[in-house]
Amino acid sequence: MYQNTPSRSTIRLTRRGRLVLIATGAVVAGTAVAVPLLSLDSDKDAKPTSLVIPEGWRSSQVYDAVDKALARPAGTAKKALARAALKLPNDAEGNPEGYLFPATYPLNDKTTPESLLSFMVNTANQKFNGAPIAAGAQRNAMNVYQAVTIASIVQAESAAKADMGKVARVIFNRLERGMPLQMDSTINYALNRSTLRTSDADTRIDSPYNSYQRMGLPPTPIDNPGEEAMRAAITPTPGDWLYFVTVKPGDTRFTANYEEHLRNVAEFNANQKKSAQPKK
């Protein structure tokens, strides 16, 4: 039916352009924005007055940051979830992944892990449940939680904000064609890591987040997306793309043609070999 779509048992491609042969069955986990975690006064002993949550952080990273910001023992914020009474959608089943909205949050002596996590979720609900996002999700025949899930993949996979709309379109095109998403970012989430290196064995792990073996979206978001990723998820750029690869920084190429994608991957590999050569 789709003559330009290779068999699931042929070749796996990732956004960074690695070409890997697999027996069964494209692209990097979310990269935290390089911003300072805490705003500190010149006095090293002064308590932080704000907490910055970057776009694309996973809930585990947020919990650790909350514990450090509030000087609590490791694991305190995660344990506080049961007491926080977070206002999450039913589909989340109590898991706040995707709803710990990236922003700068004020801190004071009365701030608790519960109040801080609630602040994040309430902010997400204000952003996501308003007319633009909710209407956009409905327009694309999905609910808001599904839109957040797509946005989290877009956040993880995009090399630049300018690419987000196209990455979202690749996700929609693959879903509409009944193709597996084959996103390394979902596997990295399942394995609780962030790496460009995904092995054949990784693609065979037994996990609902293995988008090489499982069809459709993962069961939850895989990070906490920002507003740009959410906009891309509800208004993907028009196009027929099925593949994309970042050939070099600032040069991400999208295509619907498998052979063209292979050529782009070959160029990426050549660039990688060239950059890996020792300088004279």
Secondary structure as GFF3:
##gff-version 3
##sequence-region A 1 280
A	DSSP	beta_strand	11	13	.	.	.	ID=ss1
A	DSSP	beta_strand	19	21	.	.	.	ID=ss2
A	DSSP	beta_strand	50	52	.	.	.	ID=ss3
A	DSSP	alpha_helix	59	69	.	.	.	ID=ss4
A	DSSP	alpha_helix	76	84	.	.	.	ID=ss5
A	DSSP	three_ten_helix	90	92	.	.	.	ID=ss6
A	DSSP	beta_strand	104	106	.	.	.	ID=ss7
A	DSSP	alpha_helix	113	128	.	.	.	ID=ss8
A	DSSP	alpha_helix	131	139	.	.	.	ID=ss9
A	DSSP	alpha_helix	144	157	.	.	.	ID=ss10
A	DSSP	three_ten_helix	161	163	.	.	.	ID=ss11
A	DSSP	alpha_helix	164	176	.	.	.	ID=ss12
A	DSSP	alpha_helix	184	190	.	.	.	ID=ss13
A	DSSP	three_ten_helix	202	204	.	.	.	ID=ss14
A	DSSP	alpha_helix	227	234	.	.	.	ID=ss15
A	DSSP	beta_strand	243	248	.	.	.	ID=ss16
A	DSSP	beta_strand	251	255	.	.	.	ID=ss17
A	DSSP	alpha_helix	258	276	.	.	.	ID=ss18
###
